[in-house]
């Protein structure tokens, strides 16, 4: 069940729901709809551009949003209400802003950029100093995401509508998903368009007056397909050009292979004990059903595809409609798609193909 809570009231009559979060986006997105008899044409929700709305999934806070679009359509036989909203960090995506900061850690840069927008920030990682951070009439989200990636960190939405700056999760899988049991449907994607034969990152040392350059090759692409990148100033000082080139190659190599899963419901209770003992099984810890979340690891088993490995949840969408009921869509990739680590050798899977 999905409910909206605002002005002290809850509204849980939605027939079509989508609540999406991704580690690549600074704000969560919500879409809700309902079709009512035409007699309800006068029904309105007390929502405005300034209303802060809590979105509850199965009674638990999933995200905090402001409305972006509200549509009401009235026909001869029915009345439709459609709401689209995004979490509080949407202002960092939509607005253009100017700010110059020097000699601060990345964590402090993120806080100072988010502060005027009243976007809560949680720092869950140690960060390096960014010598110079400057935006002139730019979208804050682009600058923040680039700086976070240069530090090998993730910056993504939290249930209170804010952001968390943290590392890609490296803890034990929160669940094991097996095709034919928990997995209702899966899709394997090999996106070779994301890969290039060589990555070249260029920059300039203004103090020393030297041109800087670093490169890395993807040996799996045997034809000429280069990617030349000018190192942005937001990540300056957070890694040499060679390291930036290696990170870009490793991330793209892992992201080129992903798995999309559909599982029933919005919660999981099938965790793995750190030593491999299943929670809820003899010798394991009791499991408490928890909402699916991004930046959590999960074990995926699809025997006939030769897939049995641990993947990171990069995108999660809670879905509800009258036809399919409550389901969760998960997009998973190997952790190195987010951490920029060298690809791991393992059994054939969507994350290990050439």
C-alpha angles and dihedrals in degrees: 000000000000122000136181116219122196138132088019093298134105125217115194107156098104119141098188121038138170123176111179133185131173135181086229095059129066095212136047119231128219130192123182133173142175135181116212135180114278088250087073093060091116093058113117135171118229093239127139136171088269099049115117110211129194114214113210122196113194087344095305125111108255102169144339117231149171120224116258102176132011118187128186120186124184123195136169094279109018148029121220128199120192124182127188119187142162134205123268095269089068088098088067088057099043105036130075114220143171126225137150122197131170137193097005130130115253090248090059092045090055091049094050094048092049097043100080090048091053091235112154114232130201119194113206101163139055112253138200128237117272105212094203131012118176136167124180114188089330137139107263093213093064093051094046095047092048092050092047093050091049086057092048090245136126126232113193144144127292127202092258089062093257135102139263124209108205147130124274106275116265100175128114117294113275092214146003115232119196124188110246091026116049096357113078096177137000139190128197118209126195106186104185090170088077093063130081133189094235136013118207120185118194131191141152131239102219093186096051096031093231131135112234128209139172134174144189132187132221102214090195090072106068099179129073107277110141130186114200116190131189107217107242118232092238090073096037111135094017095097142345122265092255092054092047090052092051091048091051092050095047094046093049092045091055096039091053088073120052141155125221116203135187117205130178118258131001100269139064131207100168100099129161122235111235088251091052099262112136116243111244090028125104107287093017134103120263112262125227116204108252133186114257111258138188121250092038125119123238134182113235122198120187103159101190090052092049090242120146112141149109118267137179120241105238099170133022130184125185108210132189130177138144093256104047101023119209114346137154124223114209129187111198134186137169113282091246088069086073103026098045092231123153112276114268123235112233143131117316109286142141087272097052107045124124 
